[in-house]
Amino acid sequence: MMRPLMIAACLALTTAAFASVAQDAQAPATPAAAPAATAPAAQPETAGNAARGRELAYTCHGCHGVVGYRNAYPNYRVPKIGGQSQQYLLSALTGYKTGARKHPTMQAQAQSFSEQDIADLAAYLSTVK
């Protein structure tokens, strides 16, 4: 059984995500930026700090740490993230942050993460068994 605080937090995150999506849909389109004269240099990959990631992952355990947990609506099994590859976790969290991956709760969570937060989370979660 989920704790009332967890339910309230999930509801708040989902509501915020839907409000953000609705607000984005109403915003006027912006003109495309002019192409740069040269391609920007590739950004070096941010090294993750697993100890800090462990602290950040506290809220992740509310859904992803429950064995066999199923979300109520829409009904689906919440995936296991502990032990996934670091690269996969980096890609997934970055995708939620940029909107390339769609899930209102995860998009709302990822919006608050910096690149360093994502690297730290991936470094920690990839070590969880």
DSSP file (Angstrom, degrees, kcal/mol; ACC not computed):
  #  RESIDUE AA STRUCTURE BP1 BP2  ACC     N-H-->O    O-->H-N    N-H-->O    O-->H-N    TCO  KAPPA ALPHA  PHI   PSI    X-CA   Y-CA   Z-CA
    1    1 A M              0   0    0      0, 0.0     2,-0.2     0, 0.0     0, 0.0   0.000 360.0 360.0 360.0 133.9    0.0    0.0    0.0
    2    2 A M        -     0   0    0      1,-0.1    60,-0.0     2,-0.0     0, 0.0  -0.499 360.0-114.2 -78.6 145.0    1.4    3.4   -0.9
    3    3 A R     >  -     0   0    0     -2,-0.2     4,-2.1     1,-0.1     3,-0.3  -0.497  23.5-119.3 -74.0 146.7    1.9    6.0    1.7
    4    4 A P  H  > S+     0   0    0      0, 0.0     4,-2.6     0, 0.0     5,-0.2   0.861 113.6  55.2 -56.6 -37.4   -0.4    9.1    1.4
    5    5 A L  H  > S+     0   0    0      1,-0.2     4,-2.5     2,-0.2     5,-0.2   0.901 107.7  48.8 -63.7 -40.3    2.7   11.4    1.1
    6    6 A M  H  > S+     0   0    0     -3,-0.3     4,-2.5     2,-0.2    -1,-0.2   0.905 111.7  49.3 -65.2 -41.6    4.0    9.4   -1.9
    7    7 A I  H  X S+     0   0    0     -4,-2.1     4,-2.5     1,-0.2    -2,-0.2   0.928 112.2  48.2 -63.3 -44.4    0.6    9.5   -3.6
    8    8 A A  H  X S+     0   0    0     -4,-2.6     4,-2.6     2,-0.2    -2,-0.2   0.902 111.6  50.0 -63.0 -41.0    0.4   13.2   -3.0
    9    9 A A  H  X S+     0   0    0     -4,-2.5     4,-2.5     2,-0.2    -2,-0.2   0.925 112.2  46.9 -64.5 -44.5    3.9   13.7   -4.4
   10   10 A C  H  X S+     0   0    0     -4,-2.5     4,-2.5     2,-0.2    -2,-0.2   0.907 113.2  49.3 -63.6 -41.4    3.2   11.6   -7.5
   11   11 A L  H  X S+     0   0    0     -4,-2.5     4,-2.6    -5,-0.2    -2,-0.2   0.916 111.5  49.0 -63.7 -43.0   -0.1   13.5   -8.1
   12   12 A A  H  X S+     0   0    0     -4,-2.6     4,-2.5     2,-0.2    -2,-0.2   0.913 112.6  47.6 -63.2 -42.9    1.7   16.9   -7.7
   13   13 A L  H  X S+     0   0    0     -4,-2.5     4,-2.4     2,-0.2    -2,-0.2   0.916 113.3  47.6 -64.8 -42.7    4.4   15.9  -10.1
   14   14 A T  H  X S+     0   0    0     -4,-2.5     4,-2.5     2,-0.2    -2,-0.2   0.915 112.5  49.3 -65.0 -42.6    1.9   14.6  -12.7
   15   15 A T  H  X S+     0   0    0     -4,-2.6     4,-2.4     1,-0.2    -2,-0.2   0.916 111.7  48.9 -62.0 -43.9   -0.2   17.7  -12.4
   16   16 A A  H  X S+     0   0    0     -4,-2.5     4,-2.2     2,-0.2    -1,-0.2   0.896 111.2  50.5 -63.0 -39.8    2.9   20.0  -12.8
   17   17 A A  H  X S+     0   0    0     -4,-2.4     4,-2.4     2,-0.2    -2,-0.2   0.924 111.4  46.8 -65.5 -44.2    3.9   18.0  -15.8
   18   18 A F  H  X S+     0   0    0     -4,-2.5     4,-2.5     1,-0.2    -1,-0.2   0.890 111.7  51.5 -65.7 -38.0    0.5   18.2  -17.5
   19   19 A A  H  X S+     0   0    0     -4,-2.4     4,-2.4     2,-0.2    -1,-0.2   0.898 110.5  49.3 -63.6 -39.8    0.4   22.0  -16.7
   20   20 A S  H  X S+     0   0    0     -4,-2.2     4,-2.5     2,-0.2    -2,-0.2   0.912 111.3  48.6 -65.3 -42.9    3.8   22.4  -18.3
   21   21 A V  H  X S+     0   0    0     -4,-2.4     4,-2.0     2,-0.2    -2,-0.2   0.915 112.9  48.1 -63.9 -42.6    2.7   20.5  -21.4
   22   22 A A  H  X S+     0   0    0     -4,-2.5     4,-1.3     2,-0.2    -2,-0.2   0.901 111.8  49.7 -64.8 -40.4   -0.5   22.5  -21.7
   23   23 A Q  H  X S+     0   0    0     -4,-2.4     4,-1.0     1,-0.2     3,-0.3   0.903 110.4  50.3 -65.0 -41.3    1.5   25.7  -21.3
   24   24 A D  H  < S+     0   0    0     -4,-2.5     3,-0.3     1,-0.2    -1,-0.2   0.866 106.8  55.3 -63.8 -36.3    4.0   24.7  -24.0
   25   25 A A  H  < S+     0   0    0     -4,-2.0    -1,-0.2     1,-0.2    -2,-0.2   0.811 109.9  46.5 -67.7 -28.9    1.1   23.8  -26.4
   26   26 A Q  H  < S+     0   0    0     -4,-1.3    -1,-0.2    -3,-0.3    -2,-0.2   0.646  90.4 101.5 -87.0 -15.7   -0.3   27.4  -26.0
   27   27 A A  S  < S-     0   0    0     -4,-1.0     3,-0.1    -3,-0.3     2,-0.1  -0.437  80.9-110.0 -71.0 140.5    3.1   29.1  -26.4
   28   28 A P        -     0   0    0      0, 0.0    -1,-0.1     0, 0.0     2,-0.1  -0.385  39.1 -99.1 -68.1 148.5    3.7   30.7  -29.8
   29   29 A A        -     0   0    0     -2,-0.1     0, 0.0     1,-0.1     0, 0.0  -0.414  35.3-136.7 -67.6 141.7    6.3   29.0  -32.0
   30   30 A T        -     0   0    0     -2,-0.1     3,-0.1    -3,-0.1    -1,-0.1  -0.773  25.1-103.5 -98.6 146.0    9.7   30.7  -31.9
   31   31 A P        -     0   0    0      0, 0.0    -1,-0.1     0, 0.0     2,-0.1  -0.335  44.7 -96.7 -66.3 150.0   11.7   31.1  -35.1
   32   32 A A        -     0   0    0      1,-0.1     2,-0.1     3,-0.0     0, 0.0  -0.360  41.9-108.8 -66.5 144.2   14.6   28.7  -35.6
   33   33 A A        -     0   0    0      1,-0.1    -1,-0.1    -3,-0.1     3,-0.1  -0.387  38.9 -97.0 -71.2 151.3   18.0   30.0  -34.6
   34   34 A A        -     0   0    0      1,-0.1    -1,-0.1    -2,-0.1     2,-0.0  -0.440  48.2 -99.9 -66.7 141.6   20.4   30.8  -37.4
   35   35 A P        -     0   0    0      0, 0.0    -1,-0.1     0, 0.0     2,-0.1  -0.341  39.4-111.6 -65.1 144.3   22.9   28.0  -38.0
   36   36 A A        -     0   0    0      1,-0.1     3,-0.1    -3,-0.1    -3,-0.0  -0.404  16.9-124.5 -73.7 151.9   26.3   28.4  -36.4
   37   37 A A  S    S+     0   0    0      1,-0.1     2,-0.3    -2,-0.1    -1,-0.1   0.872  96.0  19.6 -65.8 -36.8   29.3   29.0  -38.7
   38   38 A T  S    S-     0   0    0      3,-0.0    -1,-0.1     0, 0.0     3,-0.1  -0.952  92.4 -99.7-132.1 154.0   31.1   26.0  -37.2
   39   39 A A        -     0   0    0     -2,-0.3     3,-0.1     1,-0.1    -2,-0.0  -0.476  45.9-108.5 -70.0 139.2   29.8   23.0  -35.3
   40   40 A P        -     0   0    0      0, 0.0    -1,-0.1     0, 0.0     3,-0.1  -0.346  39.0 -98.5 -67.7 150.6   30.3   23.3  -31.5
   41   41 A A        -     0   0    0      1,-0.1     2,-0.1    -3,-0.1    -3,-0.0  -0.377  47.7 -94.0 -65.9 146.8   33.0   21.1  -29.9
   42   42 A A        -     0   0    0      1,-0.1    -1,-0.1    -3,-0.1     3,-0.0  -0.389  41.4-118.8 -62.9 135.5   31.7   18.0  -28.3
   43   43 A Q        -     0   0    0     -2,-0.1    -1,-0.1    -3,-0.1     2,-0.1  -0.570  28.1-113.3 -76.7 136.7   31.0   18.4  -24.7
   44   44 A P        -     0   0    0      0, 0.0     2,-0.2     0, 0.0    -1,-0.1  -0.432  38.9-100.8 -67.4 146.2   33.1   16.2  -22.4
   45   45 A E        -     0   0    0      1,-0.1     2,-0.4    -2,-0.1    -3,-0.0  -0.463  36.3-117.8 -69.2 135.5   31.0   13.6  -20.5
   46   46 A T        -     0   0    0     -2,-0.2     2,-0.3    69,-0.1    -1,-0.1  -0.596  25.4-127.5 -76.5 128.8   30.3   14.6  -16.9
   47   47 A A        -     0   0    0     -2,-0.4     2,-0.3     1,-0.1    73,-0.1  -0.587  25.3-130.8 -77.1 136.7   31.8   12.2  -14.4
   48   48 A G        -     0   0    0     -2,-0.3     2,-0.6    71,-0.2    72,-0.2  -0.624   4.4-144.1 -92.5 148.6   29.2   10.9  -11.9
   49   49 A N     >  -     0   0    0     67,-0.3     4,-2.4    -2,-0.3     3,-0.2  -0.932   9.3-164.2-109.8 105.2   29.6   10.8   -8.2
   50   50 A A  H  > S+     0   0    0     -2,-0.6     4,-2.0     1,-0.2    -1,-0.1   0.832  86.6  57.2 -63.0 -34.5   27.9    7.6   -6.9
   51   51 A A  H  > S+     0   0    0      2,-0.2     4,-1.1     1,-0.2    -1,-0.2   0.924 111.8  41.5 -63.8 -43.2   27.8    8.8   -3.3
   52   52 A R  H  > S+     0   0    0     -3,-0.2     4,-2.2     1,-0.2    -2,-0.2   0.880 111.3  57.6 -69.7 -37.4   25.9   11.9   -4.2
   53   53 A G  H  X S+     0   0    0     -4,-2.4     4,-2.1    67,-0.3    -2,-0.2   0.851 100.0  58.3 -60.1 -35.0   23.8    9.9   -6.6
   54   54 A R  H  < S+     0   0    0     -4,-2.0    -1,-0.2     2,-0.2    -2,-0.2   0.902 107.4  46.9 -62.3 -40.8   22.7    7.7   -3.7
   55   55 A E  H >< S+     0   0    0     -4,-1.1     3,-1.2     1,-0.2     4,-0.2   0.920 113.5  47.9 -65.9 -43.6   21.4   10.7   -1.9
   56   56 A L  H >< S+     0   0    0     -4,-2.2     3,-0.7     1,-0.2     4,-0.3   0.814 103.4  62.8 -66.9 -30.2   19.6   12.0   -5.0
   57   57 A A  T 3X S+     0   0    0     -4,-2.1     4,-1.3     1,-0.2     3,-0.3   0.441  71.9 100.7 -78.4   0.9   18.0    8.5   -5.7
   58   58 A Y  T X4 S+     0   0    0     -3,-1.2     3,-0.5     1,-0.3     4,-0.4   0.914  85.3  43.7 -53.0 -47.0   16.1    8.6   -2.4
   59   59 A T  T X4 S+     0   0    0     -3,-0.7     3,-1.1     1,-0.2     4,-0.4   0.774 103.7  66.0 -72.6 -24.7   12.9    9.6   -4.2
   60   60 A C  T >> S+     0   0    0     -3,-0.3     4,-2.4    -4,-0.3     3,-1.2   0.853  91.7  63.4 -63.0 -33.4   13.4    7.1   -7.0
   61   61 A H  H <X S+     0   0    0     -4,-1.3     4,-0.9    -3,-0.5    -1,-0.2   0.735  84.5  76.6 -65.6 -22.0   13.0    4.2   -4.6
   62   62 A G  H <4 S+     0   0    0     -3,-1.1    -1,-0.3    -4,-0.4    -2,-0.2   0.836 120.2   6.0 -58.9 -33.7    9.4    5.3   -3.9
   63   63 A C  H X4 S+     0   0    0     -3,-1.2     3,-0.9    -4,-0.4     6,-0.2   0.738 136.9  43.9-112.9 -48.5    8.4    3.7   -7.3
   64   64 A H  H 3< S+     0   0    0     -4,-2.4    17,-0.4     1,-0.2    18,-0.3   0.615 108.0  60.0 -79.7 -12.0   11.4    1.9   -8.7
   65   65 A G  T 3< S+     0   0    0     -4,-0.9     2,-0.7    -5,-0.5    -1,-0.2   0.420  81.8  93.1 -95.5   1.8   12.4    0.3   -5.4
   66   66 A V  S X  S-     0   0    0     -3,-0.9     3,-1.9    -5,-0.0     2,-0.2  -0.857  79.2-127.8-100.4 114.1    9.2   -1.6   -4.9
   67   67 A V  T 3  S+     0   0    0     -2,-0.7    -2,-0.1     1,-0.3    -3,-0.0  -0.391  90.8   2.7 -62.9 126.7    9.4   -5.1   -6.3
   68   68 A G  T 3  S+     0   0    0      1,-0.2    -1,-0.3    10,-0.2     2,-0.1   0.626  89.5 166.4  75.0  14.7    6.5   -5.9   -8.7
   69   69 A Y    <   -     0   0    0     -3,-1.9     9,-2.2    -6,-0.2     2,-0.4  -0.388  17.5-164.0 -67.5 136.9    5.1   -2.3   -8.3
   70   70 A R  E     -A   77   0A   0      7,-0.2     7,-0.2    -2,-0.1     2,-0.2  -0.982  19.4-123.2-122.1 134.2    2.4   -1.4  -10.8
   71   71 A N  E   > -A   76   0A   0      5,-2.9     5,-0.7    -2,-0.4    -8,-0.0  -0.489  15.4-138.3 -72.7 144.2    1.3    2.1  -11.5
   72   72 A A  T   5S+     0   0    0      1,-0.3     3,-0.3     3,-0.2    -1,-0.1   0.924  81.0  49.5 -72.6 -45.4   -2.4    2.7  -11.0
   73   73 A Y  T   5S+     0   0    0      1,-0.4    -1,-0.3     2,-0.1     2,-0.1  -0.955 121.3  16.8-148.0 125.6   -3.1    4.9  -14.0
   74   74 A P  T   5S-     0   0    0      0, 0.0     2,-0.6     0, 0.0    -1,-0.4   0.693 103.7-126.0 -68.5 152.2   -2.2    4.2  -16.6
   75   75 A N  T   5 +     0   0    0     -3,-0.3     2,-0.3    -2,-0.1    -3,-0.2  -0.540  54.5 127.9 -75.9 114.1   -1.7    0.7  -15.5
   76   76 A Y  E   < -A   71   0A   0     -5,-0.7    -5,-2.9    -2,-0.6     2,-0.4  -0.977  61.4 -94.3-157.7 159.7    1.8   -0.6  -16.2
   77   77 A R  E     -A   70   0A   0     -2,-0.3    -7,-0.2    -7,-0.2    -8,-0.1  -0.650  39.2-124.8 -79.7 130.2    4.7   -2.2  -14.4
   78   78 A V        -     0   0    0     -9,-2.2   -10,-0.2    -2,-0.4    -9,-0.2  -0.644  34.9-118.7 -75.7 125.7    7.3    0.3  -13.1
   79   79 A P        -     0   0    0      0, 0.0     2,-0.4     0, 0.0    -1,-0.1  -0.267  17.3-112.8 -70.9 151.1   10.6   -0.8  -14.5
   80   80 A K        +     0   0    0      1,-0.1   -15,-0.1   -15,-0.1   -16,-0.1  -0.673  34.4 175.2 -76.6 129.3   13.6   -1.8  -12.4
   81   81 A I    >   +     0   0    0     -2,-0.4     3,-1.8   -17,-0.4     2,-0.2   0.640  45.6 102.1-111.0 -21.1   16.4    0.8  -12.8
   82   82 A G  T 3  S+     0   0    0    -18,-0.3    44,-0.2     1,-0.3    43,-0.1  -0.464  91.4  16.7 -65.1 129.5   18.9   -0.5  -10.3
   83   83 A G  T 3  S+     0   0    0     42,-3.3    -1,-0.3     1,-0.3    43,-0.2   0.392  89.5 136.1  89.2  -3.6   21.7   -2.3  -12.1
   84   84 A Q    <   -     0   0    0     -3,-1.8    -1,-0.3    41,-0.3    44,-0.1  -0.340  68.5 -83.4 -68.3 161.1   20.9   -0.8  -15.5
   85   85 A S     >  -     0   0    0      1,-0.1     4,-2.3    -3,-0.1     5,-0.2  -0.347  31.8-124.7 -67.2 148.1   24.0    0.4  -17.5
   86   86 A Q  H  > S+     0   0    0      1,-0.2     4,-2.5     2,-0.2     5,-0.2   0.893 111.4  52.2 -59.7 -41.8   25.3    3.8  -16.7
   87   87 A Q  H  > S+     0   0    0      2,-0.2     4,-2.5     1,-0.2    -1,-0.2   0.900 108.9  50.0 -63.7 -41.2   25.0    4.9  -20.3
   88   88 A Y  H  > S+     0   0    0      2,-0.2     4,-3.0     1,-0.2    -2,-0.2   0.935 111.7  48.0 -61.8 -46.1   21.3    3.7  -20.5
   89   89 A L  H  X S+     0   0    0     -4,-2.3     4,-2.6     2,-0.2     5,-0.3   0.902 111.7  50.0 -63.3 -41.6   20.5    5.6  -17.4
   90   90 A L  H  X S+     0   0    0     -4,-2.5     4,-2.2    -5,-0.2     5,-0.2   0.939 114.0  45.7 -59.0 -47.3   22.2    8.8  -18.7
   91   91 A S  H  X S+     0   0    0     -4,-2.5     4,-2.4     2,-0.2    -2,-0.2   0.918 114.2  47.4 -63.8 -45.5   20.3    8.5  -21.9
   92   92 A A  H  X S+     0   0    0     -4,-3.0     4,-2.2     2,-0.2    -2,-0.2   0.946 114.6  44.4 -64.0 -50.0   17.0    7.8  -20.3
   93   93 A L  H  X S+     0   0    0     -4,-2.6     4,-2.1     1,-0.2    -1,-0.2   0.890 114.9  48.9 -64.9 -38.8   17.2   10.7  -17.8
   94   94 A T  H  X S+     0   0    0     -4,-2.2     4,-2.5    -5,-0.3     6,-0.3   0.900 109.5  53.8 -65.6 -39.6   18.4   13.1  -20.4
   95   95 A G  H  X>S+     0   0    0     -4,-2.4     6,-1.9    -5,-0.2     4,-1.1   0.894 109.4  47.0 -61.7 -41.1   15.6   12.0  -22.7
   96   96 A Y  H  <5S+     0   0    0     -4,-2.2    -1,-0.2     4,-0.2    -2,-0.2   0.900 112.2  51.3 -65.6 -39.8   13.0   12.8  -20.0
   97   97 A K  H  <5S+     0   0    0     -4,-2.1    -2,-0.2     1,-0.2    -1,-0.2   0.901 115.9  39.7 -64.9 -41.4   14.6   16.1  -19.3
   98   98 A T  H  <5S-     0   0    0     -4,-2.5    -1,-0.2    -5,-0.1    -2,-0.2   0.608 113.2-114.8 -84.1 -12.1   14.6   17.2  -23.0
   99   99 A G  T  <5S+     0   0    0     -4,-1.1    -3,-0.2    -5,-0.2    -4,-0.1   0.445  84.6 119.1  91.5   0.2   11.2   15.7  -23.7
  100  100 A A  S   <S+     0   0    0     -5,-1.1     2,-0.4    -6,-0.3    -4,-0.2   0.830  75.0  51.4 -67.4 -31.0   12.5   13.1  -26.1
  101  101 A R  S    S-     0   0    0     -6,-1.9     2,-0.6    -9,-0.2    -2,-0.2  -0.911  87.6-140.4-106.1 135.6   11.1   10.4  -23.8
  102  102 A K        +     0   0    0     -2,-0.4    -6,-0.1     4,-0.0    -2,-0.0  -0.862  49.1 118.0-106.6 118.1    7.5   10.8  -22.8
  103  103 A H     >  -     0   0    0     -2,-0.6     4,-3.2    -7,-0.1     5,-0.3  -0.604  49.2-143.6-168.7 113.3    6.2   10.1  -19.2
  104  104 A P  H  > S+     0   0    0      0, 0.0     4,-2.2     0, 0.0     5,-0.2   0.858  98.6  45.0 -52.7 -45.6    4.7   13.0  -17.3
  105  105 A T  H  > S+     0   0    0      1,-0.2     4,-2.2     2,-0.2     5,-0.1   0.933 117.2  44.1 -66.5 -45.0    6.0   12.0  -13.9
  106  106 A M  H  > S+     0   0    0      2,-0.2     4,-2.8     1,-0.2    -1,-0.2   0.873 112.4  52.6 -69.6 -35.8    9.5   11.2  -15.1
  107  107 A Q  H  X S+     0   0    0     -4,-3.2     4,-1.6     2,-0.2    -1,-0.2   0.916 110.3  48.6 -63.9 -41.4    9.6   14.4  -17.2
  108  108 A A  H  X S+     0   0    0     -4,-2.2     4,-0.6    -5,-0.3    -2,-0.2   0.908 113.7  47.0 -64.3 -41.6    8.6   16.5  -14.1
  109  109 A Q  H >< S+     0   0    0     -4,-2.2     3,-1.3     1,-0.2     4,-0.3   0.948 111.9  49.6 -63.0 -48.8   11.3   14.7  -12.0
  110  110 A A  H >< S+     0   0    0     -4,-2.8     3,-1.6     1,-0.3    -1,-0.2   0.765  95.6  71.7 -67.2 -25.7   14.0   15.1  -14.7
  111  111 A Q  H 3< S+     0   0    0     -4,-1.6    -1,-0.3     1,-0.3    -2,-0.2   0.806  97.0  52.0 -59.7 -27.9   13.3   18.9  -15.1
  112  112 A S  T << S+     0   0    0     -3,-1.3     2,-0.3    -4,-0.6    -1,-0.3   0.552  92.8  96.4 -86.0  -6.6   14.8   19.5  -11.7
  113  113 A F    <   -     0   0    0     -3,-1.6     2,-0.1    -4,-0.3    -3,-0.0  -0.650  61.1-149.6 -89.1 137.6   18.1   17.6  -12.5
  114  114 A S     >  -     0   0    0     -2,-0.3     4,-2.3     1,-0.1     5,-0.2  -0.441  38.0 -99.9 -85.6 172.5   21.3   19.2  -13.7
  115  115 A E  H  > S+     0   0    0      1,-0.2     4,-2.3     2,-0.2     5,-0.2   0.890 128.0  51.6 -59.5 -38.2   23.7   17.4  -16.0
  116  116 A Q  H  > S+     0   0    0      2,-0.2     4,-2.7     1,-0.2   -67,-0.3   0.902 107.1  52.2 -66.3 -40.9   25.7   16.6  -12.9
  117  117 A D  H  > S+     0   0    0      2,-0.2     4,-2.8     1,-0.2    -2,-0.2   0.925 110.4  48.5 -58.9 -45.2   22.7   15.3  -11.0
  118  118 A I  H  X S+     0   0    0     -4,-2.3     4,-2.6     1,-0.2    -2,-0.2   0.917 112.1  48.4 -62.9 -43.7   21.9   13.0  -13.9
  119  119 A A  H  X S+     0   0    0     -4,-2.3     4,-2.2     2,-0.2   -71,-0.2   0.904 113.0  48.5 -62.6 -41.1   25.5   11.7  -14.1
  120  120 A D  H  X S+     0   0    0     -4,-2.7     4,-2.2   -72,-0.2   -67,-0.3   0.920 112.0  48.3 -66.2 -44.0   25.5   11.2  -10.3
  121  121 A L  H  X S+     0   0    0     -4,-2.8     4,-3.2     1,-0.2     5,-0.3   0.929 113.1  47.7 -61.5 -45.3   22.2    9.3  -10.4
  122  122 A A  H  X S+     0   0    0     -4,-2.6     4,-1.7     1,-0.2    -1,-0.2   0.885 109.8  53.4 -63.8 -38.8   23.4    7.1  -13.3
  123  123 A A  H  < S+     0   0    0     -4,-2.2     4,-0.3    -5,-0.2    -1,-0.2   0.911 117.2  37.5 -63.5 -41.7   26.7    6.4  -11.5
  124  124 A Y  H >X S+     0   0    0     -4,-2.2     3,-2.0   -75,-0.2     4,-0.6   0.964 115.7  49.6 -74.2 -53.1   24.9    5.2   -8.4
  125  125 A L  H >< S+     0   0    0     -4,-3.2   -42,-3.3     1,-0.3     3,-0.8   0.800 103.0  61.9 -61.5 -29.2   21.9    3.4   -9.9
  126  126 A S  T 3< S+     0   0    0     -4,-1.7    -1,-0.3    -5,-0.3    -2,-0.2   0.709 104.7  49.7 -68.6 -17.7   24.2    1.4  -12.2
  127  127 A T  T <4 S+     0   0    0     -3,-2.0     2,-0.2    -4,-0.3    -1,-0.2   0.574  85.9 104.8 -95.6 -10.7   25.9   -0.1   -9.1
  128  128 A V    <<        0   0    0     -3,-0.8    -3,-0.0    -4,-0.6    -4,-0.0  -0.516 360.0 360.0 -75.2 134.8   22.6   -1.2   -7.4
  129  129 A K              0   0    0     -2,-0.2    -1,-0.1   -46,-0.1    -4,-0.0   0.401 360.0 360.0-104.9 360.0   21.9   -4.9   -7.5
